[in-house]
Amino acid sequence: MIDLVAKRYVKALLEGRDSTSITAIYKELNEISTAYTDEKFLAIITSSEVKAAQKAALVISFVNDCSDATKNFVKVLGSNKRLDIIPHIVKELESQVAIISNSYAGIVYTNKELSAQYVTSIEEKFSKKFDVNLTLTQDVCDYDGIKVDIDGLGVEISFSKSRLKSQLIDHILKAV
C-alpha cells in the first residue's frame, strides 16, 4: 500500500521536470532518507505532539542549500502526514532516475573474490545485451556458484554448482 502511495507522489514529482532537476531532487531526498535509520528521528516524525510544519522543517534541515522544489515537496508530504514514506519515495525515484538515464546498478554474488577485470567484462557483456549502462559491485558470500542480480531491470542470472550436480544426476538417471 505504501509503495502505491509513493509511486503516485513520484509520478507527480516527475511530471514536467527534466532529468537534471529530477536527479537533483533525488539526491536531496536520498540525503534526507539516511536520517530514517535513527530511532530518535523516527520518534519525532511519528509523534502526534510535534506539528506538521515543525516536522517538515526538521526534515528539510538535513540538506544544505535545499532546492525550492524539494522544500515544497517535503512541506506537501508534511501537511498530508506522509513524511514517513520518504524512504519508499526515494527507492521508487531511484528506479525512475535509472530508467531516465538508462544506467543501472547490479550485484555479482560469489563465494570467492573475482578480479576487477572479470567483473568489468561481465558489465560490458550485459551492457551490450540489454543496451544499458551497467555498474556491477561484488558481494562475496556463501553462494556456491555465481549470480548476477540487476534489480532495476528485473534480471537475475545464476549458475550454481549444486544445481548443476542435481541436474546432471537427473539426466543420468533418466538415461538409464
FENVEN-V139876 format. One record per residue. N is the residue number from 1. SS is DSSP state (h for helix, s for strand, l for the rest). PHI is phi in whole degrees, 0 to 359 (* if undefined). PSI is psi in radians with two decimals (999 if undefined). Layout:
{{N/SS/PHI/PSI} {N/SS/PHI/PSI}}
This chain:
{{1/l/*/-0.77} {2/h/296/-0.66} {3/h/297/-0.64} {4/h/294/-0.71} {5/h/295/-0.74} {6/h/298/-0.68} {7/h/297/-0.65} {8/h/293/-0.72} {9/h/295/-0.71} {10/h/294/-0.71} {11/h/299/-0.77} {12/h/294/-0.64} {13/h/291/-0.62} {14/h/283/-0.47} {15/l/298/2.14} {16/l/80/0.20} {17/l/246/2.64} {18/l/272/2.98} {19/h/294/-0.57} {20/h/291/-0.71} {21/h/289/-0.60} {22/h/295/-0.75} {23/h/296/-0.69} {24/h/295/-0.74} {25/h/294/-0.70} {26/h/300/-0.78} {27/h/297/-0.71} {28/h/292/-0.76} {29/h/293/-0.59} {30/h/295/-0.69} {31/h/296/-0.69} {32/h/294/-0.69} {33/h/294/-0.32} {34/h/294/-0.42} {35/h/288/-0.32} {36/h/286/-0.02} {37/h/272/-0.22} {38/l/271/2.21} {39/h/293/-0.62} {40/h/295/-0.73} {41/h/298/-0.79} {42/h/298/-0.62} {43/h/296/-0.67} {44/h/291/-0.78} {45/h/296/-0.64} {46/h/269/-0.09} {47/l/290/2.43} {48/l/273/-0.17} {49/l/277/-0.37} {50/l/266/2.34} {51/l/289/2.66} {52/h/300/-0.68} {53/h/294/-0.65} {54/h/292/-0.68} {55/h/297/-0.78} {56/h/296/-0.71} {57/h/296/-0.68} {58/h/297/-0.78} {59/h/297/-0.76} {60/h/295/-0.55} {61/l/294/-0.23} {62/l/284/-0.25} {63/l/247/2.19} {64/l/284/2.39} {65/l/53/0.94} {66/l/292/2.37} {67/l/290/2.76} {68/h/296/-0.63} {69/h/298/-0.76} {70/h/291/-0.72} {71/h/301/-0.84} {72/h/296/-0.68} {73/h/297/-0.77} {74/h/293/-0.65} {75/h/295/-0.68} {76/h/295/-0.77} {77/h/300/-0.73} {78/h/295/-0.75} {79/h/291/-0.47} {80/l/267/0.11} {81/l/57/0.81} {82/l/237/0.36} {83/h/297/-0.40} {84/h/287/-0.21} {85/h/262/0.14} {86/h/304/-0.77} {87/h/301/-0.62} {88/h/290/-0.66} {89/h/296/-0.74} {90/h/298/-0.73} {91/h/297/-0.79} {92/h/293/-0.69} {93/h/294/-0.60} {94/h/298/-0.76} {95/h/292/-0.62} {96/h/290/-0.68} {97/h/296/-0.67} {98/h/297/-0.71} {99/h/294/-0.75} {100/h/295/-0.79} {101/h/273/-0.11} {102/l/58/0.61} {103/s/232/2.30} {104/s/233/2.78} {105/s/241/2.53} {106/s/220/3.01} {107/s/231/2.38} {108/s/254/2.05} {109/s/261/2.18} {110/s/214/2.92} {111/l/264/-0.07} {112/l/228/2.64} {113/l/292/2.20} {114/l/266/2.65} {115/l/290/2.66} {116/h/298/-0.59} {117/h/295/-0.69} {118/h/292/-0.75} {119/h/297/-0.69} {120/h/296/-0.68} {121/h/294/-0.66} {122/h/297/-0.77} {123/h/305/-0.86} {124/h/298/-0.75} {125/h/293/-0.75} {126/h/290/-0.58} {127/h/298/-0.75} {128/h/293/-0.75} {129/h/299/-0.79} {130/h/260/-0.02} {131/l/55/0.91} {132/l/222/2.92} {133/s/269/2.16} {134/s/235/2.39} {135/s/236/2.15} {136/s/250/2.44} {137/s/245/2.81} {138/s/249/2.38} {139/s/236/1.91} {140/s/274/2.02} {141/l/220/-2.83} {142/l/266/0.33} {143/l/290/2.16} {144/l/272/1.38} {145/s/148/-2.52} {146/s/220/2.43} {147/s/221/2.29} {148/s/248/2.14} {149/s/239/2.01} {150/s/246/1.66} {151/h/296/-0.76} {152/h/298/-0.53} {153/h/268/-0.21} {154/l/73/0.58} {155/s/248/2.31} {156/s/219/2.06} {157/s/238/2.26} {158/s/220/2.70} {159/s/224/2.03} {160/s/243/2.34} {161/h/296/-0.74} {162/h/294/-0.64} {163/h/293/-0.71} {164/h/299/-0.76} {165/h/299/-0.79} {166/h/293/-0.66} {167/h/292/-0.64} {168/h/295/-0.74} {169/h/297/-0.77} {170/h/299/-0.73} {171/h/295/-0.73} {172/h/295/-0.74} {173/h/294/-0.62} {174/h/290/-0.57} {175/h/289/-0.53} {176/l/277/999}}
